[in-house]
C-alpha cells in the first residue's frame, strides 16, 4: 500500500510546524553587520578602482614607459597637425 500526501506550505509555516526556531531576526542582524563592514572598508578599496591612480602607479614602476608614452603623444599630436582637415 502506498500513500502520497501533498502539502503546500510556505517555508515559514513548515518551520513553525516542525518547531524550528525563527532565525530571520538573527539573519537580518548578521547581514546588517556585514553590510556595515563592507561599506566602512569601501574607502580603502576606492583608490584601487580609480583609473588615474592605477595609471600613476603603473608608470611609477616603469618611469621609462612614461617618457615613451609622452613621446608617442607628442608624435601623434604632430601627425594630426600636419594632416589636412
C-alpha positions as CSV (number, residue, x, y, z in Angstrom):
1,X,0.0,0.0,0.0
2,X,1.3,3.4,-0.9
3,X,0.0,6.8,0.3
4,X,1.0,10.1,-1.2
5,X,0.4,13.3,0.7
6,X,0.9,16.6,-0.9
7,X,1.2,19.6,1.4
8,X,1.6,23.2,0.2
9,X,3.0,25.4,2.8
10,X,5.5,28.3,3.0
11,X,8.9,27.8,4.4
12,X,7.9,29.8,7.5
13,X,4.8,27.6,8.0
14,X,6.9,24.5,7.7
15,X,9.5,25.7,10.2
16,X,6.7,26.6,12.7
17,X,5.0,23.3,12.2
18,X,8.3,21.4,12.8
19,X,9.1,23.5,15.8
20,X,12.2,25.1,14.3
21,X,13.3,28.5,15.6
22,X,12.7,31.7,13.7
23,X,16.2,32.8,12.6
24,X,15.1,35.8,10.5
25,X,16.0,38.5,13.1
26,X,19.4,36.9,13.5
27,X,19.9,36.7,9.8
28,X,19.0,40.4,9.4
29,X,21.4,41.4,12.1
30,X,24.3,39.5,10.6
31,X,23.6,40.9,7.1
32,X,23.4,44.4,8.5
33,X,26.8,43.9,10.2
34,X,28.3,42.5,7.0
35,X,27.0,45.5,5.1
36,X,28.3,47.9,7.6
37,X,31.8,46.4,7.5
38,X,31.8,46.3,3.7
39,X,30.8,50.0,3.5
40,X,33.4,51.0,6.1
41,X,36.2,49.3,4.0
42,X,35.0,50.8,0.7
43,X,37.2,53.9,1.1
44,X,40.3,51.8,1.3
45,X,39.5,50.0,-2.0
46,X,38.2,53.0,-3.8
47,X,41.7,54.0,-4.8
48,X,42.2,50.6,-6.3
49,X,39.5,51.3,-8.9
50,X,40.5,54.8,-9.7
51,X,41.9,54.8,-13.3
52,X,44.1,57.8,-12.7
53,X,45.7,56.2,-9.7
54,X,46.2,52.9,-11.5
55,X,48.0,54.6,-14.4
56,X,50.1,56.7,-12.0
57,X,51.2,53.6,-10.0
58,X,51.8,51.7,-13.3
59,X,54.1,54.4,-14.6
60,X,55.8,54.8,-11.2
61,X,57.0,51.2,-11.6
62,X,58.5,51.8,-15.0
63,X,59.4,55.5,-15.4
64,X,60.9,54.9,-18.9
65,X,57.5,54.0,-20.1
66,X,56.2,57.4,-19.1
67,X,58.8,59.0,-21.4
68,X,57.8,56.7,-24.2
69,X,54.2,57.5,-23.7
70,X,54.9,61.2,-23.7
71,X,56.9,60.8,-27.0
72,X,54.1,58.8,-28.5
73,X,51.6,61.5,-27.6
74,X,53.8,64.3,-29.0
75,X,54.4,62.3,-32.2
76,X,50.7,61.6,-32.6
77,X,49.8,65.3,-32.0
78,X,52.4,66.4,-34.6
79,X,51.0,64.0,-37.1
80,X,47.5,65.3,-36.5
81,X,48.5,68.9,-37.1
82,X,50.3,68.0,-40.4
83,X,47.4,66.1,-41.9
84,X,45.0,68.2,-43.9
85,X,41.5,68.7,-42.5
